[in-house]
């Protein structure tokens, strides 16, 4: 019997799977080989670095003791601060640091007993690294060098430099530059503070007001000493250091993380107002008599009403608005603004069109200093009085003579529409029913333009109007209102006018009314006023209508009175739970002035 034999090849899937397995195995082998090569190379580089360190230490030990130091440094010597070395195809960078050490076995300088020869021996530190090699972290090698002879009094002193942050905690790895150009050779050294934020220099030549010191660290503020002979800063707070023979000069610098401040200029409806100038002033001083500030700059927001200051010292900053066409009517947070180390802060300035003799009133809790909202501020002169609540913005219209046809409230004398039965021109500034041959129309309707609060987080408070009393012959409800609101304002927006209970059948009839909940958090609002009379010989009249609201662009605890007549005023501020504040006379004689009112809790 003859058997048939069959042979077949690999399928495409089997070939692909086999190729994938081969690639994975090969890749694993390659990675293992590469890792092993890296380990070997790292070992070789560390060995070369160690040999280089030993080589340099031997050279240093063979120098005269007085020559063991950094050229231009402390202790002074002949060694360069940094050197490059080529070893086995690798370029190493070696940085040498040398310190005099005051060993406490025979006392310390300025201590008990006082060591008049504090430079007992020297410690030499060599930091070695290589750019672009497998050595990720620098290697540090340390040795000590002692004099062969017995120490003798040097007549030098010590300079101890400490760097702390705003909380008094040490700041490590701070760059310290010490310079003295009055000595020969000159001293010009750059070192780092240790983990305790200290740099201790022993055996420093005495000199008066000659050691210039600067401290700096990336992302931190900087500090330095100053010359007493600088005409731009004749009385600096931190003078160049003086070193006295046999004594320790200790000097402390305070630095901390830089902070960021974004300044925004907007109106009360959050619309940006660009290109607005102001002066920002810190409170830290470089010198006195006259005061020289660390920060005092004239600045301007950009076209979008914003200015970003990314690297300011932590400090308390005051701001003076210097614009001509606008006035500062409030800020959030309150001024001055305190910037904490490492913080990011936004300062929002609320502006309004300039109206000479304006008064900004800021009401605070006297105990905490926090702004108080809804405090009633009454400002009166003679028989005229006006009242406002802190922390509230307002829409106000006092004139309708511009006529109908305005969708959005841009011209304060215009409105959207009416039913043809209202009179908007006589008497000037008042709204009344239309009169024909001495007889008034029985019903007039007027719909306002759309007011924009600027935010969808708006809280509406009160609807008010003047005069509060109408002629009794017009009827019990001769003047009444409805409101409509929406979170968008487009050609297709539906405006549903409702009263305080949320229904289209109700009306606001009291001249000071709380606005119903149906409008809260809507950005856009408009009103409809209905005038009616049951006596054709009488008409209701409207001279002023206002809606108060609160939102993010309405400054907290603040209110602004603009367009004031000059002279003496009486001011009264009241809030439940606090003692009433009164002052008289309050003299208003500037185009813009500010009054802070601290309310005492009951």
Secondary structure, DSSP 8 states (H G I E B T S, - for coil): -----------HHHHHHHHHHHHHHHHHHHHHHHHHHHHHHHHHHHHHHHHHHHHHHHHHHTS-GGG-SBTTSSSB-SB-SEEEEEETTEEEEEEEEEEEE--GGG-BTTSSSB-SS---EEEEEEEEE-TTSS--S-EEEEEEE--SS-------EEEEEEEE-TTS-B--S-EEEEEESSSSS-EEEEEE--TTSEEEEEEE--EEEEEEEEEE-TTB--EE-B-TT-TTSTTBSSB-EEE-TTSEEEEEEE--B-EEEEEEEE-TTS-B--S-EEEEE-S-EEETTTTEES-EEEEE--TTSEEEEEEE-SEEEEEEE--SSEEEEEEES-SSEEE-TT-EEEEEEEEEE--SSEEEEEEEETTT--B-TT-EEEEEETTEEEEEETT-EEEEE---TTBS--SBS-STTB-SEE-S-EE-SSSTT-EEE-EETTEE-SEEEEE--BEE-S-TT-EEEEEEEE-S---GGG-TTSEEEEEEEES--STT-----B-TTSSTT--B-SSEEE--GGGTT-SEEEEEEEEE-SSTT---EE-EEEEEEE-TTS-TTEEEE-S--SEEEEEEEE-TTB--EEEEEEEE-SSEEEEEEEE-B-
